[in-house]
């Protein structure tokens, strides 16, 4: 299998006056599973269509293995695409659907049949080969769509929200399976989704897109641990990161974050940002609860939500709300007063949206 | 209970309207058709003796009128001419409308919106307005008495509607299926041939039937353009026949049956293709 690396250089695209992509630069090493993550309308599907050659970019360049493919038609780029709607050929049987791309390449009949059967066995869809798409369930159609891409062994796989039409349980299963298939095939994948769980579990590399701009790229761990800006911080993680705006005050040689009705000691960092308005974030799982008074922030518990595997506490600090992951053994009750401690390392500080 | 009474009245009205509709259809369409068929199977003698006999006796079916019409009055040739004109018009109209309709829905080029809009404008010119100038022009060019010129005229007449119908159908085809085809190594023409055309079978059938009917039944242009009897189409032939034979009503009736039956048969045969949607199963969500 020939696997290509993918580079996008300053890709820009607008539809009329609406700017969809601005100077997008992304590099994906060969064999890497890269997830384009962003809310709907961030331009991620457009970017995928540009890579495939289905939509021309206004400026910038797409390179496979370092060579520009801008002048190539979709069929010449040797990429395979899985669509959100699956886009199966409704007038062909599953076997014909799977073999269509190979047939168009002039691969001989026997080889097509052989390859189609191999893929069907891998995906467990052998008994469906003679059926038409309308006779299949959503999950089966999704499999056929993936099989159609896999069977061609392209240089690059493009997947556009392939799981978003599956129900939650099936989605989790297929997600795992997708990961396994990738570990087996080691193809280069660009995977578009708005689902951060998919991004975190599938991606070797995540690119966060927002309003046509690459906000951050890196490994899932790095992005989760050190979000580059306020948008990425708020977008990744469930429940969301707690974010507060406040002012840095220097008192007695120490910096304090003065929020709405609460104050947090930041130690001797950020001394040079005195009197500046910044934003502070902390993830629910990074907040420790103690019952001892006097330590840390005082919080009034408003609601406790037990989702089985975790317990989340929704509390009030000053005039702000905070979400805290609570210990399972001694869950707090609503109305109770808690004291919260947050380690300095767990704080994410943003000035004008950018990480400090 | 009042509510119930109201519904009762509504149902009664619907029932009356339905019966009225059926009666109207019988009087205006079915009866003349029946009359035509019955008369065509009578001998001249019987027609003259019992002109207002409406019954049809299977045992005394008389096919002589058909034989005469077909072999003595040249209708063999007319049927062939009409079929030739209609089939060729259908083929040309389908291929041009498919390519044109696809172009205005999926491809982007200068003037696309204008092209798309102007398609129907052509159809707004009534045929009677065009027929005299065309007559003059084709006479000058010496092309008038020709079946192929007739095809050209029919094409101009049917193409706008064909384009319009196919365009609306293509607009509703999911573009992603075509994208899939393009990444699966198809060319644009390949996508049209292997994906768009198979998926558009219902629309293509409708367009084909419509075009066939227009070309098969058309009278005005064939009446004015064709002079040589060996080039006559069926409708032209029937009028010719009606004008020349004064007594033999059954001949005209037999000729009329020959014009009508192919259309009816075609409709019954293709009717089920018209309604079926083919994209079921392609898309999710």
Interface residues (C-beta under 8 A of the other chain):
Chain A: X49 X52 X53 X54 X73 X74 X75 X77 X79 X80 X81 X83 X84 X85 X86 X87 X88 X89 X90 X91 X100 X101 X104 X105 X132 X133 X134 X135 X136 X138 X141 X142 X148 X152 X164 X165
Chain B: X174 X176 X177 X179 X180 X181 X182 X183 X184 X185 X186 X187 X190 X195 X198 X199 X278 X279 X280 X281 X282 X283 X284 X285
